[in-house]
Amino acid sequence: ACSATISACEKAGEWVRALDLLRKTVQGKMQMDTIPYAAAISACEKGCAWTTALEVLGEMVQDRLQVDKIVCSAAIRACEKGCEWVNALAILTNMTQCIV
């Protein structure tokens, strides 16, 4: 249910709401997988919020969640929209370490 709601926010361009839902879910100590994080990062990408997308990616790494190619691709697209090619290249370079 959480993933679907975050995805709906992403599709509606409501990246702030998507992040709010993600944060509430994490605080509620619900079992998390990559899907809600990927949707939140994609929402940030659509909202041109590349810094927030990188923060969410960093939280995933910090929480030792699986970072897959979908998550990395969304973060790279967010950087692309923000003309942050250095950060995009850093994610691409580290993808082999991120993806399990």
JOKADA-V293560 format. One line per field, one symbol per residue. psi: psi as a letter, one per 40 degrees, with the letter a starting at -180 (. if undefined). burial: 1 if it has 16 or more other C-alpha atoms within 10 Angstrom, else 0. A space follows every 10 residues. Layout:
psi = ???
burial = ???
This chain:
psi = dddddddddd deegdddddd dddddddefi hiaddddddd ddddddefgd dddddddddd ddefihhadd dddddddddd defgdddddd dddeddddh.
burial = 0110111011 0011111110 1100100000 0001111111 1111111111 1111011001 0000001111 1111111111 0100001100 1100100100
